[in-house]
Amino acid sequence: MGKIVLFMGASASGKKSLYRLVKERNLIPYQEIIQYTTRPKESNEESEFSFTTFEEMEKMLKRDQILERRSYNTFDGMWYYFTCCDNFDLKKNNYIGINTLQGLDRYLKYFGEEDIISLLVQVDGETRIKRALERENRKIKPNYEELCRRYLADSKDFSLENIQKRKISAIIDNNGSLDDSYEQVKKVLEKHL
């Protein structure tokens, strides 16, 4: 029976870098969880998202195909991110993806605790803001207002109170090297798979 491995963490915590490293090193046999978004694709963006329209998302909602959905009122408009429930076959595959604490709630409700390995990637606030600024500066059109909005929103979303409300498989400290964090993930997955 397969498992679903979810990487979660505030913006610039390093969850995406860690997720990509786990994929590159083929730590486990897996299928990627397809994440959809209605936000526009940035120029020169390499992304694991499947970009779609608001109208297509609404059609999927009406057909009851959406497992979980999140909305963000950004400085560039309302953006939605979501996962379809028909993308999983746990009898054949493991799955890995990135999500949020609220998304974890929906996964747990839909699949059950025994099928989910939740990894919360954490980093101190100073490192987070430095990483976010470095990432924003690499963009063709940096949006510092949106960076600040995301930082503040994530501080609430990933507050200690919100974390303690959930059963999380492991908290990964990403204040050191990416390789150190990878070793933490490797131990958790070896234990649970």
N, C-alpha and C positions, 0 to 999 in steps of 0.2 A: 504494500500500500504506500502511495506517495505522500509527501508532505509539502506544505506551502511555507516557504521561508520569506518573511517580510522584513525588509530593512526599513527602519523608521528613524527620524531624527529631524531636528530643526534645520532650517536653511543654513547651508555652509558648515554643517556638522561633519561632513565627509562621508555621508551615507552612500552617495552615488559613486564616489571614488572607491570605497570599500566594496560595494556591490559589483562594480566593474572588475575589480581585482579577483573576486571570488569566481566570476565568470571566466576571466582570462586563464586562471590557473586550474580550471575544471575541477574544482573541489568536490562537486557532486554532479551526477547526471541530472539535467534539469531542462525544463522549458521555461522561457521567459513569460512572465505575466504581461499581457498586452495592456498598456495604459493608454487611454484615449484622452484627448484634450481639445477644447474648443478655442484655445488661445492661438494666436497666429505664430507660425514658425519664424524664428529669428533668422536673419540672413547668415549663411555659413554655419548654421546650427547642426551638429550631429546629435541626434536625439533618439531615444528608445520609445518616444511617444508616437502614437498614431493620431494624426491631426484630423479633426472632423468639424462639422458645423454644428451650431446649436440646434438646427432643425433635425439633423440626423440623430443627435442625442435624444431629442424629444420623441422621435419615432421609436428608438430603442427602449425608452422608458415606457411607452405605451404597450410595447410587446413584452414588457416585464423581463428584459434582457440585462438590466443593469444591477450588478451586485452591490456596488457602493459608488457614491458620487459626492464630490466636494466642490464647493464654489468659493471663489475668492474675488472680492470686490477690489480690483487693483486700480492703480492710477491710469491704466490703459483700458479700463472697462471690466465687466464681469467675465471671469473665465471659469470653466468647469473642467474637472478632471474626473475620470470614472473608469471602472472596470466592468466588463461584461461577465455574467455568470456562466455563459456557455463555452468559455475558453478553457475549462478544466476537465481533466480525466485522471483523477487520483489513483485509479486502478493501474494506470500505466506509467505515470510520470511524477517527478518532483517538479515544483515550480518555484521560481524566485522572482521577487519584485520589490518595488519601493512603494511605501504608502505612509499613512498618518495614523495617529492613535485612534481617530474616529473611524478610519478605514478598517483598522484592526477589529474594532467592535463589530462591524458588519461581517467581516470574514469569520470571526468566532461564532457569530449567530448563524451564519449560513452553513459553515463546514463543521464546527465543533472544535473544542480545545485540542483534542488529540491530533488533529491534522495540521495545526499551525505552529511554526517556530518563529517567534517574534523577537527581533534583534533591535534594540533601541541604541542608536549610535549617539554618544554625547561628547561634547567638547566644551571647554570653558568659554564664557561670553567674549572675552577679549580676542581669543583665537577665532571665534566665529565671525566677529565683525571684520577682522583683518582679512580672513578668507573671502568673505562676501564682497568686500571692497576690491580685492585683487581680481575676483571673477568679474565684477561689474566693469572694471577698468579695461578688461580684454574685449568687451563688446564694442561694436561699431558705434552704437548709440547708447551709452550708459544711462541708466535711469536710477538716480540716487534716491529719489523720492520713493520709488517702489522698493528699493533695497531696505530703506528704513521701515516702510510699512510691513514688509515681510519679517524683518528682525523682531519688531514689536509684537506682531501677531503670533509668531512662533514662540516668543517668550511666554505668552499666555497659553497657547495650545500645548506646549511641552512643559508646563509648570509642574512642580513636584506633586501638587494636588492631583493634576490630571494623570500623571504617570502612575501614582499610587492607586488610582481607581481601576487599573487594568492589570491583568495577569500577563507579564512580559517574561519571555523565556530567558533573556539575558540582556544586561546593559553592557555595551561595548564602549570602553574608554578610548577615545580617539585623540587624546591630547599628545600622544607620542608619535611614533612613526606609523605609517600605513601598514608596514609589515607586522608590527606589534599588534595592531588592531586585527589584522588578518588572522594571526595566530589565535587570538581570543575567539574569533568567529569559528575557526577550524575546530577548536575544542568543543564548542557548543554543538556544532553540527555532528561531530563524531559521537557525542553523547546522545543526541536525539534521533539520529538516522540509523 
